[in-house]
């Protein structure tokens, strides 16, 4: 729709407005039908801090759009990767987005001074690229999300580089000279740096993916075949992605347990306490922080909140100042020492079977560095 709208605005300027609206109407209807079907079938996002439905939560989407759009455009035009943006705290995100806006203003100024917006085709490419990038802001910023927008951005870049090169002799001194060299720098990034970077990252991706699989889902042992087993993962890497573990293991020919659940939030330091025969308390002073499942600014936790994870009942016993759980009680349907339960923890040196503490006793689980574990694994494989 972004390019259709941009086409109507800039390449059909000689047609009456009514005719242009009429031409766009079938495509708008298709989008509305898709959206109605999408929602009716239960697809979409609700309550997630990272994935926001623009139609059900327009205010939240608008707030994220202001941050994410310049970040994605900086990745697209300037080669500043957006991958780590969501890992930053909110203040740093504001600084990051503000810096991206400043650089993009320089880029727009350079393109304007060099005549990139003087043609209808250039304006079409620029508008189409920006409009088509807006829906991508509903999800976490990732460089790959610019792929549709790249069509227009590539056209815009080609136009301005060709125009600049053709008139390079006249573009000297002052701000026009700055604009020329700024666009040359952008061209160098796209024609030289990006291709080399893509080849290098592609070469690394296989090793990184293999490390992620071997250190997490494939590090767990095969389940017993004589009777069903239930795996409980205390602090796995990327705890919110544990639902991928059985699929990865099945694909690799591993024997999966009947169920696989996680109790803790990734690689943070925590304390596990055996409360009674059927209950475990997990204390995470830094809080259960998830980036996908729940936006605590919209849905803050309260002491006493209760959830169910299969047959396990989870009760929030304490929360942090920003309303995320710091202590949770897990009530199992039977003894935690029943033979079908198997508990696992992660440490810097890999996965360990948890030795269940006695009632009233606790075990401290140390924080571990996921990035270091991955790099150590890759270096050992060399």
TASULCOR-V605553 format. One record per run of one state. SS is the DSSP state (hx for helix, st for strand, lp for the rest). FROM is the first residue (numbers start at 1). TO is the last residue. If there is no record, write none. Layout:
BEGIN
[[SS:FROM:TO] [SS:FROM:TO]]
END
This chain:
BEGIN
[[lp:1:1] [hx:2:10] [lp:11:16] [hx:17:40] [lp:41:57] [hx:58:78] [lp:79:84] [hx:85:87] [lp:88:89] [hx:90:113] [lp:114:119] [hx:120:138] [lp:139:142] [hx:143:166] [lp:167:173] [hx:174:215] [lp:216:216] [hx:217:219] [lp:220:229] [st:230:233] [lp:234:238] [hx:239:251] [lp:252:258] [st:259:262] [lp:263:269] [st:270:276] [lp:277:278] [st:279:283] [lp:284:305] [st:306:309] [lp:310:311] [st:312:319] [lp:320:324] [st:325:331] [lp:332:340] [st:341:347] [lp:348:349] [st:350:353] [lp:354:361] [st:362:365] [lp:366:369] [hx:370:381] [lp:382:382]]
END
